């Protein structure tokens, strides 16, 4: 059920407001588009969308609930038989409110509320399904990634490895520097060994 609106009612009493919204909904379903004040359009939207959701169900109970709000049987029949099948692929968002210029007499903010009768784009539906699948996969793999959460220490472990080649290069240079010195030291020792053999 929609959240009750805050502030003053549209009419003088709750019954007046309920009947006013029922008349606006009847006009909306009859003409598919109406121009009214912005506040009335915003109050009408949840009422109209709830009626469309009931019409999409299509059973006798839903029809009687819609008839409790809308008094014209011809509009209810049109809603159930012609309008509701157009919303079969759409999950909510059945109406669109567009602001228009203020009313000339009292400068009241006006809006057009209309039914969104365009078919749902299959591309958008596919993209939404793919996004939902990605979110589900991310949630499913989240417990698996928990041990991987220690990526910061792993990154620190990689940093010394990056420094290791530089350190290896320094050690190699030191070994190479020591090698000629060792060769130089070994050369006299080798000569002494040859002299002893001789």
C-alpha positions as CSV (number, residue, x, y, z in Angstrom):
1,X,0.0,0.0,0.0
2,X,1.3,3.5,-0.8
3,X,2.6,5.6,2.0
4,X,0.0,8.1,3.1
5,X,0.7,11.6,1.9
6,X,1.6,14.2,4.4
7,X,-0.1,17.6,4.6
8,X,-3.5,18.8,3.7
9,X,-6.0,16.6,1.8
10,X,-7.0,17.4,-1.8
11,X,-10.6,17.9,-0.8
12,X,-12.4,19.0,2.3
13,X,-12.6,15.5,3.7
14,X,-11.1,12.1,3.2
15,X,-14.2,10.9,1.3
16,X,-13.9,13.9,-1.0
17,X,-10.3,13.1,-1.7
18,X,-11.0,9.5,-2.4
19,X,-13.7,10.3,-4.8
20,X,-11.6,13.0,-6.5
21,X,-8.8,10.5,-7.0
22,X,-11.3,7.9,-8.3
23,X,-12.6,10.4,-10.9
24,X,-9.1,11.3,-11.9
25,X,-8.2,7.6,-12.4
26,X,-11.3,7.1,-14.4
27,X,-10.4,10.0,-16.7
28,X,-6.8,8.7,-17.0
29,X,-7.9,5.2,-18.1
30,X,-10.5,6.7,-20.5
31,X,-8.2,9.2,-22.2
32,X,-4.8,7.7,-21.5
33,X,-3.5,11.2,-20.7
34,X,-4.8,14.0,-18.5
35,X,-3.6,17.4,-17.5
36,X,-4.0,18.3,-13.8
37,X,-2.1,20.1,-11.1
38,X,1.2,18.6,-10.1
39,X,0.1,17.7,-6.6
40,X,-3.0,15.9,-7.8
41,X,-0.9,14.0,-10.4
42,X,1.5,12.9,-7.7
43,X,-1.3,11.7,-5.5
44,X,-3.0,10.0,-8.4
45,X,0.0,8.0,-9.5
46,X,0.0,5.3,-6.7
47,X,-3.8,4.9,-7.0
48,X,-3.6,4.4,-10.8
49,X,-0.6,2.0,-10.6
50,X,-2.3,-0.1,-7.9
51,X,-5.4,-0.4,-10.1
52,X,-3.3,-1.5,-13.1
53,X,-1.5,-4.1,-11.0
54,X,-4.9,-5.5,-10.0
55,X,-6.0,-5.4,-13.7
56,X,-2.9,-7.4,-14.6
57,X,-4.0,-10.2,-12.2
58,X,-7.2,-10.4,-14.1
59,X,-9.3,-12.6,-11.7
60,X,-12.7,-11.9,-10.5
61,X,-11.6,-10.7,-7.1
62,X,-9.3,-8.1,-8.7
63,X,-12.1,-6.9,-11.0
64,X,-14.4,-6.4,-8.0
65,X,-11.7,-4.5,-6.1
66,X,-11.2,-2.2,-9.1
67,X,-14.9,-1.7,-9.4
68,X,-15.0,-0.6,-5.8
69,X,-12.8,2.3,-6.8
70,X,-13.9,3.0,-10.4
71,X,-17.6,3.3,-10.8
72,X,-17.8,3.0,-14.6
73,X,-18.0,-0.6,-15.8
74,X,-17.0,0.2,-19.3
75,X,-13.7,1.8,-18.1
76,X,-13.0,-1.2,-15.9
77,X,-13.7,-3.6,-18.8
78,X,-11.4,-1.6,-21.1
79,X,-8.7,-1.6,-18.3
80,X,-8.8,-5.3,-17.9
81,X,-9.2,-6.4,-21.5
82,X,-7.2,-3.8,-23.5
83,X,-4.9,-1.8,-21.2
84,X,-3.6,-4.4,-18.8
85,X,-2.2,-6.8,-21.5
86,X,-0.1,-3.9,-22.7
87,X,1.6,-3.8,-19.3
88,X,2.2,-7.6,-19.2
89,X,6.0,-7.2,-19.6
90,X,6.4,-4.1,-17.5
91,X,7.0,-4.5,-13.8
92,X,5.7,-1.2,-12.4
93,X,6.2,2.3,-13.6
94,X,2.9,2.3,-15.6
95,X,2.5,6.1,-15.5
96,X,4.6,9.1,-16.4
97,X,4.3,12.6,-15.0
98,X,5.6,15.5,-17.1
99,X,5.6,19.1,-15.8
100,X,4.1,21.7,-18.1
101,X,3.7,25.5,-17.9
102,X,1.8,26.9,-14.9
103,X,-1.9,27.5,-15.2
104,X,-2.7,31.0,-16.5
105,X,-5.4,32.0,-14.0
106,X,-3.8,31.2,-10.6
107,X,-0.3,30.2,-11.7
108,X,-0.7,26.7,-10.2
109,X,2.0,24.2,-11.2
110,X,0.5,21.9,-13.8
111,X,1.5,18.4,-15.0
112,X,0.5,15.8,-17.5
113,X,0.1,12.3,-16.2
114,X,-0.1,9.6,-18.9
115,X,0.0,5.8,-19.2
116,X,3.3,4.4,-20.5
117,X,2.0,2.3,-23.3
118,X,5.3,1.9,-25.2
119,X,6.5,-1.7,-25.2
120,X,9.4,-2.5,-22.9
121,X,12.6,-2.6,-24.9
122,X,14.0,-6.2,-25.0
123,X,17.5,-4.8,-24.9
124,X,16.8,-2.9,-21.7
125,X,15.2,-6.0,-20.2
126,X,18.3,-8.1,-21.2
127,X,20.7,-5.5,-19.7
128,X,18.7,-5.5,-16.5
129,X,18.7,-9.3,-16.3
130,X,22.4,-9.3,-16.9
131,X,23.0,-6.7,-14.2
132,X,20.9,-8.8,-11.8
133,X,22.8,-12.0,-12.7
134,X,26.1,-10.1,-12.1
135,X,24.9,-8.9,-8.7
136,X,23.8,-12.5,-7.8
137,X,27.1,-13.9,-8.9
138,X,28.9,-11.2,-6.8
139,X,26.9,-12.0,-3.8
140,X,27.4,-15.8,-4.3
141,X,31.2,-15.3,-4.7
142,X,31.5,-12.9,-1.8
143,X,32.1,-15.6,0.8
144,X,34.7,-17.1,-1.4
145,X,36.5,-13.8,-1.8
146,X,36.6,-13.3,2.0
147,X,40.0,-14.9,2.4
148,X,41.2,-12.8,-0.6
149,X,40.3,-9.8,1.5
150,X,43.9,-9.8,2.7
151,X,45.0,-8.4,-0.6
152,X,46.8,-5.5,1.0
153,X,49.4,-7.8,2.7
154,X,49.6,-9.6,-0.6
155,X,50.4,-6.4,-2.3
156,X,53.0,-5.7,0.3
157,X,54.5,-9.1,-0.3
158,X,54.7,-8.3,-4.0
159,X,56.4,-5.0,-3.4
160,X,59.6,-6.7,-1.9
161,X,59.6,-9.1,-4.8
162,X,59.6,-6.0,-7.0
163,X,62.6,-4.7,-5.0
164,X,64.2,-8.2,-5.0
165,X,65.4,-8.0,-8.7
166,X,67.0,-4.7,-7.8
167,X,68.6,-6.4,-4.7
168,X,69.6,-9.4,-6.8
169,X,71.2,-7.1,-9.4
170,X,73.2,-5.4,-6.6
171,X,74.3,-8.8,-5.2
172,X,75.3,-10.0,-8.7
173,X,77.4,-6.9,-9.1
174,X,79.0,-7.5,-5.7
175,X,79.7,-11.1,-6.6
176,X,81.2,-10.1,-9.9
177,X,83.3,-7.5,-8.2
178,X,84.5,-10.2,-5.7
179,X,85.1,-12.7,-8.5
180,X,88.0,-10.8,-10.1
181,X,89.5,-10.3,-6.7
182,X,89.1,-14.0,-5.9
183,X,90.5,-14.8,-9.3
184,X,93.4,-12.6,-8.6
185,X,93.9,-14.2,-5.2
186,X,93.5,-17.7,-6.7
187,X,96.0,-16.9,-9.5
188,X,99.0,-16.5,-7.2
189,X,97.8,-19.6,-5.2
190,X,97.6,-21.6,-8.5
191,X,101.1,-20.4,-9.4
192,X,102.4,-21.5,-6.0
193,X,100.8,-24.9,-6.5
194,X,102.4,-25.3,-9.9
195,X,105.7,-24.3,-8.5
196,X,105.4,-26.9,-5.7
197,X,104.5,-29.6,-8.3
198,X,107.4,-28.7,-10.4
